[in-house]
Amino acid sequence: MPGPRRFPLPLIAAFFALYVIWGSTYLVIRIGVEYWPPLLLAGIRFCTAGALMYAFLRWRGVPAPTWAQWKAAGMIGILLLT
């Protein structure tokens, strides 16, 4: 019979991040809908998440997107909304 299993620290950190980030998202939605229209709140959330991801990747040394990549991403975003 095998001995007790240890949980690796990255697994515990992943579950902690999942519960804290996901749980805080629902809390912010509940509070935010009282003050802003739902679509504006969703737009603010997505723009904030995109800015944080962009800043993190730039901090990690990933090169900035080219003008063609920005145009393609913008076109995809417009098509997703329509």
C-alpha positions as CSV (number, residue, x, y, z in Angstrom):
1,M,0.0,0.0,0.0
2,P,1.5,3.3,-1.0
3,G,2.3,6.0,1.5
4,P,0.4,9.4,1.8
5,R,0.6,11.5,-1.4
6,R,2.0,15.0,-1.1
7,F,0.4,17.8,-3.1
8,P,2.9,19.8,-5.1
9,L,3.0,23.5,-4.4
10,P,2.2,24.5,-8.0
11,L,-1.0,22.5,-7.8
12,I,-2.0,24.2,-4.5
13,A,-1.2,27.6,-6.0
14,A,-3.2,26.9,-9.1
15,F,-6.3,25.9,-7.1
16,F,-5.8,29.0,-4.9
17,A,-5.6,31.3,-8.0
18,L,-8.6,29.6,-9.5
19,Y,-10.8,30.1,-6.5
20,V,-9.6,33.7,-5.7
21,I,-9.6,35.0,-9.3
22,W,-12.8,33.2,-10.4
23,G,-14.6,34.0,-7.1
24,S,-13.6,37.7,-7.2
25,T,-14.9,37.9,-10.8
26,Y,-18.4,36.9,-9.7
27,L,-18.2,39.3,-6.8
28,V,-17.1,42.2,-9.0
29,I,-19.9,41.4,-11.5
30,R,-22.5,41.4,-8.7
31,I,-21.3,44.8,-7.4
32,G,-20.6,46.3,-10.8
33,V,-24.0,45.6,-12.4
34,E,-25.5,47.8,-9.8
35,Y,-23.6,50.8,-11.1
36,W,-22.9,50.2,-14.8
37,P,-24.8,48.6,-17.6
38,P,-23.9,44.9,-18.2
39,L,-22.3,45.4,-21.6
40,L,-20.2,48.3,-20.4
41,L,-19.0,46.2,-17.4
42,A,-18.1,43.3,-19.7
43,G,-16.2,45.7,-22.0
44,I,-14.3,47.1,-19.0
45,R,-13.5,43.6,-17.8
46,F,-12.2,42.4,-21.2
47,C,-10.1,45.6,-21.7
48,T,-8.6,45.3,-18.3
49,A,-7.8,41.6,-18.8
50,G,-6.2,42.3,-22.2
51,A,-4.1,45.2,-20.9
52,L,-2.9,43.0,-18.0
53,M,-2.0,40.1,-20.4
54,Y,-0.3,42.5,-22.8
55,A,1.8,44.1,-20.0
56,F,2.7,40.7,-18.6
57,L,3.9,39.4,-22.0
58,R,5.9,42.6,-22.7
59,W,7.5,42.3,-19.2
60,R,8.5,38.7,-20.1
61,G,10.2,40.0,-23.3
62,V,7.7,39.0,-26.0
63,P,8.0,41.5,-28.9
64,A,5.1,43.9,-29.5
65,P,2.6,42.9,-32.2
66,T,3.1,44.3,-35.6
67,W,0.6,46.7,-37.3
68,A,-0.7,43.8,-39.4
69,Q,-1.3,41.7,-36.3
70,W,-3.2,44.6,-34.6
71,K,-5.4,45.0,-37.7
72,A,-6.1,41.3,-37.8
73,A,-7.0,41.2,-34.1
74,G,-9.2,44.3,-34.5
75,M,-11.0,42.6,-37.5
76,I,-11.6,39.5,-35.5
77,G,-12.9,41.5,-32.5
78,I,-15.3,43.4,-34.8
79,L,-16.5,40.2,-36.5
80,L,-17.0,38.5,-33.1
81,L,-19.3,41.3,-32.0
82,T,-21.3,41.3,-35.2
